[in-house]
Amino acid sequence: MRGGSQPNGNDPASTSGEGADSTAPQQQIQMRQQRQADAERHHMSSDDADFNRQGNQQVMNAAGARELTAREEIEQIKKENLTGRQLRIARRLAQRNNLSPTSDLDAVRLLRRQGVDPFGRQDMANVLTPVEGADEPGPGVALPATVRKTPVSDHKPQVIDDDSREQEVRKIQRDLVKRRRKRLGILFIKLACYVFLPTLLAGYYFYKVATPMYATYTEFVIQSADAPGVTGASGLFSGSPLETVTDSITVQGYLTSRDAMLRLDEDPGFRQLFQAESIDVLQRLEADATNEDAYKVYKKRVIIGFDPTEGVIKMEVVAPSPEASKAISQALIGYAEEQVDQLTARLRGDQMTGAREIYEEAEAKMEAAYDEVARLQRQTATLDTAGENALIMSQIGELESQLTAKQLELARLTANTRPNVTKVRVLEDEITLLQGKVDEKRNEVSQGVGNNESLVDINAELNKAQSKLVVRQQLVAAALQNLESARVEASRQTRYISRGVSPVTPDKATYPRAFENTLLALIVFAGIYLMLSLTVSILREQVTT
C-alpha cells in the first residue's frame, strides 16, 4: 500500500462535521496563484488526473448513498492506489487549509469532506506558493508517513466579504485590460514595422520620386484586298478577321521581338531615352546595359495585345516624354507595315513569276510554229495548198473534158464505112496529147514533177505546221489568262494596315498611378504579414504540443 500507516482509534472523525461546515479556501489566494497551478499541471500526467477524478467521483457517490465512517472512507481511498507524490500534495494542501490530518490518506478524506479536490487544477495552485501562517512539517517528518497529532487550531478560514471580492474582480479586470492593451500595442508596432512603414515608403516613391511616364495608344487592323467575283466557300471568310488572324499574330510577335527592339534602338534611340539622368534610379537603364536588359525594359514599356474576335491589334507605348512616345508608336507601325508586306511578297512574286514564264514559253513556241509554216510555204512556193489543189484539179477536169470530146469525135468518124483517114489520124494525135497532159497533171499531184515534192506531201506538211500553230495559239491564250488570274490573286493577297486609332501626343503623364500602386503595396504587405503570422502561429503550436 502506497499511503501512510493505519490511523488509530482517535481519528478525527468527530471533527469532520466542523470541516464540512467551514467555508471554502481563500479564493484570493487561488486566483493569484492560477499561473503556478497551470505550470504544475504540465508536470502532472493525464493518467493521474483521470484516476483522481474517478476516485473523487467514487467518494461522492459513496457519500451520497449513506454516511460513511472515517475508517471506511480511508479504506476506500486506499483502494484508489494513490501515488506518494499525490499524497504529499494532499498533505500540504490540508496544512494550508488549517486541517490536522493524522495521515496522508486522512488529509485526502478531510479535503474531500470540505468539497476540495486535492488533485484539481486550482487547488493544486495553493501548494506551489507558501502562505503566511501555514504549518510546515517538522524536519523529522518523512512523507508519506504518519505524523504526530497536533491540536486542532481554532483559526478558521478568512471569510471574503463583498467589497473585497469586488476589489479583486476589478483588479483582475484591470489586469486583463492592461494585457489586452499591451497585446494591441505590440500588434500595432508589428503592423507599423511590417505593413504601414513599407507602404509609406512605397507611397512616397510613387508620389515624389517616380519619373512621370507618358503613354500613347494605337489601334490598327490588318486587311486584305477584296477579290472581285469570289464566290462559294473561298469567299465565305473574305474580308473577315479570320482571314488575317495568322498575319496579325505574326505581326504581334514581330513587334514584341528583339529584332524590333534593335531597329527601334537604331532609329529613335530607345536605349538612350531610358538612360537619361532625369529618370529615377528604379526605372533608369544602366549605361552599360546589355541587349537583354534593354529588351526587358522594351517588353515592359511596349505593350501589344491582339483580339482574335475583332482582329484588332492594340498597342500602348510608354516613354519618358510625350514626343518620344508618339515617335516610337509611329516607328512601330512602320515596322508592322513592312512586315505585313513581306509576309505575302514572296508568295505573290512566285505566282507572278511562274505565270509569266509559262506565258513567255508558250509565246516563243507559237512564234516557232509561225516560222515553220512560212518556211514550208517558201520551200514549196505554195501559199495555199487548198488553192493549189483546186487549180490542178480544175485543170485535170478541163483536160479530161477535152479528151472525152475528142474521143467521141473519133468514134463518130470511125463509125463511117469510109472515114477520113487524115482526120482520124489528127484526132488520135490530139487524144494522145490530151491523155499525156492528164497523166502529167495527176503525177504532179501524187508524185511530183522532177525534184519538186508532190502536192500531197506539201499539203500534209503545211497542214501539220498549221495545226501546231493553232495549238500554240491556244496555249498562248491559256497562258495569258493564267497570267491575268495570277495577277488578280496576287492583288487579293496583298495585305495593308488600316489604322483605327492613330497615335496622338499625350499632354498628361499616365504613369505612375500613385494611389492605385500605393493601395496595391498596402494589400501586398498586409498579405505577406498575415501569411508569416499564420505560419509562425502554426509552428509555435506544433512545437508546444
Sequence and secondary structure as in RCSB ss.txt:
>XXXX:A:sequence
MRGGSQPNGNDPASTSGEGADSTAPQQQIQMRQQRQADAERHHMSSDDADFNRQGNQQVMNAAGARELTAREEIE
QIKKENLTGRQLRIARRLAQRNNLSPTSDLDAVRLLRRQGVDPFGRQDMANVLTPVEGADEPGPGVALPATVRKT
PVSDHKPQVIDDDSREQEVRKIQRDLVKRRRKRLGILFIKLACYVFLPTLLAGYYFYKVATPMYATYTEFVIQSA
DAPGVTGASGLFSGSPLETVTDSITVQGYLTSRDAMLRLDEDPGFRQLFQAESIDVLQRLEADATNEDAYKVYKK
RVIIGFDPTEGVIKMEVVAPSPEASKAISQALIGYAEEQVDQLTARLRGDQMTGAREIYEEAEAKMEAAYDEVAR
LQRQTATLDTAGENALIMSQIGELESQLTAKQLELARLTANTRPNVTKVRVLEDEITLLQGKVDEKRNEVSQGVG
NNESLVDINAELNKAQSKLVVRQQLVAAALQNLESARVEASRQTRYISRGVSPVTPDKATYPRAFENTLLALIVF
AGIYLMLSLTVSILREQVTT
>XXXX:A:secstr
  S     TT TTTTHHHHHHS    HHHHHHTHHHHHHHHHHS HHHHHHHHHHHHHHHHHHHHS   HHHHHH
HHHTT   HHHHHHHHHHHHHTT   SSHHHHHHHHHHTT  TTSTTTTHHHHS  TT     TT  SSS     
           HHHHHHHHHHHHHHHHHHHHHHHHHHHHHHIIIIIHHHHHHHHIIIIIS  BEEEEEEEEEEE 
  TT  GGGGTSTTSGGGGHHHHHHHHHHHTSHHHHHHHHHTT HHHHTT TTS TTT   TT  HHHHHHHHHH
HEEEEEETTTTEEEEEEEESSHHHHHHHHHHHHHHHHHHHHHHHHHHHHHHHHHHHHHHHHHHHHHHHHHHHHHH
HHHHHT S HHHHHHHHHHHHHHHHHHHHHHHHHHHHHHTSSS  HHHHHHHHHHHHHHHHHHHHHHHHHHT ST
TS  HHHHHHHHHHHHHHHHHHHHHHHHHHHHHHHHHHHHHHT EEEEEEE     SS  B  HHHHHHHHHHHH
HHHHHHHHHHHHHHHHHHH 
